[in-house]
Amino acid sequence: MKRIIFLFLIATLLTACAPSAGGGYSSGVQAWMDQPVAGTVLPVGTFTLKAHARHASGSGVNKIEFLVNGVSIGAVDTDSAAPLVYAETTWNASTLGEYLISSRAYAGEESTESASVRICVSDQVQAVTISQSGSCADPILGAFPVPAEDVPTPTPGSVPPVEMKAEASPSYVYYGICPPANPTLVNFNVYVADPAAVLTIRVGYSLLDSSGAVVAAGGVETTSPGAGGPTNYLLSLDMNTATAGIGALVTQLEFTPEGLDVLGDVVTAAVPHRISVEKCASSGTSVDSATVTVPPPTAVPPTFTAVPADTTRPDIKSLYHSSPGYYGNCGSTFTMQALGVTDSSGIASVTFGYRYEGSTSSGYYTASGASVGNGTYELTIDNNSGNQAYNTLQGANGFIRWYVEVRDNSGNTTTISDQIGEMLYCPG
């Protein structure tokens, strides 16, 4: 009878220790992705995947595997004696689309998979950025590819939405063999209300004869930097270049500012303007009359009507930070991001401030954030640099508190503070 009871107990223990259904997943193992984060938009090319893992017993994790859409792309062996392990691998993000990225940690017969991170690979970005939608089907700030047929085009006869205007300086120009006092260069001072709505800023022009007939046409243009860009631009036209090969006498220059979208469609409404043009002879007088008095050039370029001072503060859509952060003998970087940073006058600076908090607190460290495109600014710090974290936390776990201040070109500021992330110590 005792032998039967003993065998029953052994069988019970073996059953309790056997791997659970579903590949041996156990709550004793924890795994999480450090990079990328949800909503990341990657350009086509290689990208480094990063993950951490640990076991509730304090050690035992011997491998971290990386999965893309549930398919393994490789595994990295780790130190099973370490309380916290880290791994990374390179993924070739060569195909556009949406992906789920995860990691799986192994501790002997136990394993568990991290939460999946939804990202997108796009040919519309030049560097890694963050989308606020997190979906390839819902583009935010141009982060994801947009089929051409989904881009709205202006309806003929409708009033385009973007305000634009231009003025020329001087208001009386010349062409031909002219003395220095007779300007042959036209400067167009162009204003566009929303630089983010246009891809190309252009001034189209027509050269007219004395009857008003068009004898030549052309244009000068520049590329808009997009959201956060300036609203005023200076474009120039050399009249001798514009009139090259023209036999008719040009007497007027008509010009119109145009804003073109990504499809080349005009998305602005503007009124054409004209300035007078005169041809010079080698003596510096007009070919039509040796007694014509040359009007002096305008000394000061015309300015636009003064507008009220800008008092609107910059807009910050959301904030993000990598979490948890670490210091000691493991990955020690911590990334802070401000997403959807915009202002009509342009962004002058983005400053991040952070401090460490535990039983004591450090003072705030500050640094300028770097633009990574599409209105996203970020700062990545090394918690081990200068022993910043250790000097305050002294080998204990704690927190990192941070804020961001955005200043526009008009001097207005927006600050969001009291963002808190977990800070963990990695012992040697």
Sequence and secondary structure as in RCSB ss.txt:
>XXXX:A:sequence
MKRIIFLFLIATLLTACAPSAGGGYSSGVQAWMDQPVAGTVLPVGTFTLKAHARHASGSGVNKIEFLVNGVSIGA
VDTDSAAPLVYAETTWNASTLGEYLISSRAYAGEESTESASVRICVSDQVQAVTISQSGSCADPILGAFPVPAED
VPTPTPGSVPPVEMKAEASPSYVYYGICPPANPTLVNFNVYVADPAAVLTIRVGYSLLDSSGAVVAAGGVETTSP
GAGGPTNYLLSLDMNTATAGIGALVTQLEFTPEGLDVLGDVVTAAVPHRISVEKCASSGTSVDSATVTVPPPTAV
PPTFTAVPADTTRPDIKSLYHSSPGYYGNCGSTFTMQALGVTDSSGIASVTFGYRYEGSTSSGYYTASGASVGNG
TYELTIDNNSGNQAYNTLQGANGFIRWYVEVRDNSGNTTTISDQIGEMLYCPG
>XXXX:A:secstr
 HHHHHHHHHHHHHHHHS  TTTSB TTEEEEEEES TTEEE SEEEEEEEEEEETTS    EEEEEETTEEEEE
EE  TTSSSEEEEEEEEE S EEEEEEEEEEETTEEEE   EEEEE SS SS EE SS  TTS STT S   GGG
S    TTS  SEEEEEEEESSEEEEES  TTS  EEEEEEEES GGG SEEEEEEEEE TTS EEEEEEEEEE  
 TT  SEEEEEEEHHHHTTT  S   EEEEEEEEE TTS B EE   EEEEEEEE TTSSBSS TT       SS
              B  EEEE SSEEEESS  EEEEEEES B TT EEEEEEEEEEESSSB   EEEE EEEETT
EEEEEEETTGGGHHHHHHTTS EEEEEEEEEEETTS EEEEEEEEEEEEEE  
